[in-house]
Amino acid sequence: MAEPAWDPAQYLRHAGDRARPFTDLLARVPDPAAAAPRVADLGCGPGTLTALLADRWPAARVTGYDNSPQMLDRARRHAGPTRGGGRLEFVHADARTWTPDGPHDLIVSNATLQWVPDHAALFPAWTDALTPGGTLAFQVPGNFDAPSHRLMRDLAGTPRWRTRLAGVLRHDDAVLTPAAYLDRLTALGCTADVWETTYVHLLTGEDAVLDWVKGTALRPVLTALDDDPAARDAFVDAYRAALRRAYPAGPRGTPFPFRRVFAVARRPA
């Protein structure tokens, strides 16, 4: 199947709510021992959150990696030297095949590994590349059984869509349980802090949940149907109606519960 085509502007429509899990993850990451640490951000997207890494460690060499040309074009607006003598850069790479090209003090990934089948199999190579005391930190959505995802899969599996959309969508095994991540990371000799949080975002605007997923989970469907606008619009209209029933708007907005799983693994010093 074709890689999803990403729309940075659509993704950034909910930038504040999308940033919260990253800042919560970053709050649990210890400062690297190196004066000028090397930091990799896998799946950097439009670069707004990668820039926070350079703000926290202004002497660091921070590299954001993504496989979307559209996202990288947007991210490179943030590239350049940093106030502490470090540098922020953005490079094309796919998290499924990326391997560190040398020691890293921090490897971080925000809401990306759910797109990578069997991503836990990549942890040994990544943790091996960490400097002593270095950190692997990531956050993944844990809401694949939520109505927003389940209704999308159910619709894609109906007779009208099952042939066009076979294999396009991820299922609830796209991420591991917190306990499974803890087991995988500690088996590599790391100390690990693993937790989960359910945010309840209050989204505003008409069809707010649909607007949210248009920037993320719905991208594979929109890409698969891009050559048939009538079919694409028919799918979105049916999905919109289902979301309205599942997430009724209230007087102050639409509550949207969103579970996320976090892990911070540290290599022994």
C-alpha positions, -999 to 999 in steps of 0.1 A, spaced: 0 0 0 11 36 -6 26 55 22 1 79 38 2 114 23 6 139 52 -9 174 56 11 195 81 -15 222 82 -42 197 91 -20 180 117 -12 213 133 -49 223 137 -47 206 170 -11 214 178 -17 223 215 -35 190 224 -10 170 204 20 187 221 8 178 256 19 141 256 53 151 242 59 176 270 48 150 296 72 125 281 100 150 280 94 159 317 105 124 327 137 123 305 169 130 325 194 155 313 222 138 293 256 138 309 273 152 278 279 189 275 268 188 238 245 157 236 234 141 204 197 137 201 175 119 175 138 125 170 122 97 150 90 108 133 96 145 138 66 155 117 64 193 112 93 199 136 75 220 162 81 195 190 116 187 178 124 224 184 115 219 220 144 195 223 168 222 211 152 246 235 158 223 265 194 214 254 206 243 234 241 229 230 228 197 215 230 184 180 194 175 174 183 157 143 147 151 134 139 122 110 107 117 90 97 99 58 72 125 47 84 151 23 55 174 33 63 172 69 101 177 63 94 208 42 75 223 71 100 211 97 130 227 80 116 261 89 130 254 124 164 242 112 197 260 120 221 269 148 207 271 183 213 297 210 237 274 229 260 266 200 241 234 190 223 227 158 188 216 148 185 197 115 160 175 97 167 145 75 147 121 55 146 86 71 121 58 78 117 47 114 113 11 101 148 10 87 166 38 106 197 28 124 219 51 145 250 62 127 269 66 160 264 70 197 234 90 208 226 104 242 188 105 236 166 88 210 130 100 213 99 92 193 65 108 197 34 92 182 53 74 155 61 38 164 24 27 161 31 30 123 60 6 125 51 -31 126 70 -50 153 87 -19 164 99 -35 197 123 -56 176 142 -23 168 148 -16 205 180 -36 208 198 -17 180 186 16 194 196 10 230 229 -5 219 236 29 203 229 49 235 259 63 254 263 51 290 234 67 309 216 75 276 179 74 271 153 59 247 120 77 252 88 72 233 50 78 234 24 59 213 -14 62 211 -31 34 230 -66 41 217 -69 15 189 -100 0 205 -116 35 209 -147 44 188 -126 67 166 -105 38 154 -130 9 157 -156 27 136 -131 34 109 -121 -2 107 -157 -14 108 -166 8 79 -135 -2 60 -146 -38 64 -180 -34 49 -187 -49 15 -184 -15 -3 -149 -8 11 -133 -41 20 -115 -46 -13 -103 -10 -17 -91 -7 18 -78 -42 26 -47 -39 47 -48 -2 49 -57 3 86 -38 -7 117 -55 -29 144 -54 -30 182 -21 -49 181 -3 -19 166 12 -11 200 21 -32 230 7 -31 265 26 -11 291 37 -43 308 50 -57 275 71 -26 268 84 -28 304 94 -64 298 111 -57 265 131 -27 277 143 -42 310 153 -74 292 178 -52 273 194 -42 306 177 -8 308 159 7 337 125 16 325 97 39 335 65 30 317 30 44 322 -2 53 305 -25 83 306 -59 90 292 -63 126 282 -98 140 277 -95 167 251 -123 191 247 -124 198 210 -142 227 194 -158 232 161 -181 212 139 -172 175 135 -142 180 158 -132 144 162 -133 139 124 -111 170 121 -86 155 145 -83 121 128 -80 138 93 -46 148 105 -35 113 117 -54 80 117 -75 87 87 -45 96 64 -41 60 51 -78 59 40 -76 94 24 -44 84 6 -59 50 -7 -90 68 -21 -72 99 -33 -76 88 -70 -114 85 -65 -128 117 -49 -164 105 -50 -155 74 -31 -133 93 -7 -161 117 1 -186 89 5 -163 71 31 -157 103 50 -195 112 51 -204 77 64 -176 79 90 -186 114 100 -221 102 108 -208 74 129 -184 97 148 -213 121 155 -232 93 173 -201 81 192 -189 115 202 -218 139 207 -210 175 209 -217 192 243 -224 229 251 -187 237 254 -172 213 229 -168 176 221 -150 155 248 -125 132 231 -108 106 255 -74 96 242 -53 70 259 -15 71 254 14 48 265 48 62 275 82 47 281 115 61 292 143 35 292 178 44 304 210 25 297 232 19 327 259 46 332 
